[in-house]
Amino acid sequence: MEDTKDRKVALITGSAGFIGFHVSNLLLNEGWKVIGMDCLSDYYDISLKEDREAILLRNSKYFSVHEKVEKLGALRKIFEEEEPDVVIHLAAQAGVRYSIENPRTYLESNIIGTFELLEAAKEFPPQHLLIASTSSTYGANDKVPYREIDKADHQMSFYAATKKSTESMAHSYSHLFGLPVTIFRFFTVYGPWGRPDMALFKFTQAILSGETIDVYNFGDMRRDFTYIDDLVKSVRMLINAVPSSKLNSSKEKVKDDGVSPVAPFRIVNIGNSKSEKLTDVILALEKAIGREANKSFLPIQPGDLKTTWADTSALQQLTGYHPDTNISLGVSNFVEWYRDYYGL
Ligand SMILES: NC(=O)c1ccc[n+]([C@@H]2O[C@H](COP(=O)([O-])OP(=O)(O)OC[C@H]3O[C@@H](n4cnc5c(N)ncnc54)[C@H](O)[C@@H]3O)[C@@H](O)[C@H]2O)c1
């Protein structure tokens, strides 16, 4: 395993987003130069993205580029000028439900955007290219907990289909051009500075303003919730776990993980390895807020998975670490941030 700890220029796409902000912050605090690329899309409140970015810009080693990843030549220019050692690709059109109504933005941001990234990386290869994917790629696979070697062939939303496509595209470039690639499959990430389109944020907003919350599949849903600090720690450790093309013949190989037989490429689940009942998460939230929610119980929404649950043994074998923040603590940290940010 090659160590990248001496390498200090990172390109982070989606740096004004929830996860990108936290990852950028951590690397800046470690003294990295960070080039953050984000088009500040209007998918959700832009002022939240601007506020995250304002914090990053307080550090003189942060450089922001407001551009779309799919814009021809935009990523290539950054790769050529900065020759980043590490690239963390988080920019994407996220969200399962929105992808049913707006598939084209997923095609453009996720598929064309990742293609432009791979083309630039082919020409100016970084030490390590790390790309965000999602637990949604497991789709119709109902064998839980999900392992990286499990079948992920039957995506149930166009969002998941675009993410699965980016995994395959990255694998082919990794194989053809020897690019070291790690794919993260993130499981429902939450915490301070989180995303307004996600359930926890929407529930908090609704409970605090006395509105009704929509509880899908009549509450019979389970999600593996990953606290943001745990996720960032995992990402940080994986930066140093550069896959090598000799993985399969070396002792480094993690038996039966998401490693490729033909490329320096691996897939790693990042989750809490605990599948929480949606109703328990709502209880934790009601406790943290000190108020009971008015609930409207509704059928499952098209494209949604009933359960997600991560097997994180590959992450643990690679890094010696696995996320473990419990949901009550994570939810109460989120509520504290929410009240503070919105001055409540
Ligand atoms: N948050 C989660 O629970 C979760 C779960 C699984 C996977 N992911 C993946 O992790 C990554 C980060 O997610 P997040 O929760 O921080 O989402 P986010 O929406 O907060 O961040 C994504 C950022 O990318 C930017 N962006 C979108 N399209 C772009 C484009 N075409 N060009 C440039 N910038 C663009 C947005 O403005 C945004 O700031 C995404 O790839 C997402 O699909 C997130």
The ligand as a Gaussian input file, in Angstrom:
#p B3LYP/6-31G(d) Opt

LIG

0 1
 N      -25.457000      12.455000       1.582000
 C      -25.706000      11.161000       1.407000
 O      -26.398000      10.530000       2.208000
 C      -25.128000      10.421000       0.228000
 C      -25.390000       9.045000       0.127000
 C      -24.872000       8.340000      -0.953000
 C      -24.095000       8.987000      -1.905000
 N      -23.863000      10.331000      -1.796000
 C      -23.032000      10.960000      -2.837000
 O      -22.029000      11.722000      -2.195000
 C      -21.724000      12.882000      -2.980000
 C      -21.868000      14.128000      -2.150000
 O      -23.202000      14.207000      -1.676000
 P      -23.743000      15.347000      -0.719000
 O      -24.699000      14.719000       0.216000
 O      -22.618000      16.145000      -0.201000
 O      -24.610000      16.194000      -1.777000
 P      -24.672000      17.768000      -2.051000
 O      -25.778000      17.950000      -3.034000
 O      -24.752000      18.508000      -0.771000
 O      -23.275000      18.056000      -2.725000
 C      -23.020000      17.931000      -4.103000
 C      -22.400000      19.230000      -4.584000
 O      -22.095000      19.077000      -5.972000
 C      -22.465000      20.251000      -6.654000
 N      -22.814000      19.869000      -8.022000
 C      -23.922000      19.216000      -8.440000
 N      -23.863000      19.025000      -9.763000
 C      -22.712000      19.588000     -10.189000
 C      -22.100000      19.739000     -11.455000
 N      -22.684000      19.252000     -12.544000
 N      -20.903000      20.378000     -11.534000
 C      -20.304000      20.882000     -10.420000
 N      -20.845000      20.780000      -9.186000
 C      -22.026000      20.137000      -9.081000
 C      -23.659000      20.832000      -5.918000
 O      -23.766000      22.236000      -6.092000
 C      -23.351000      20.427000      -4.474000
 O      -22.757000      21.490000      -3.762000
 C      -22.655000      12.818000      -4.184000
 O      -21.951000      12.222000      -5.247000
 C      -23.778000      11.927000      -3.720000
 O      -24.417000      11.286000      -4.805000
 C      -24.363000      11.058000      -0.755000

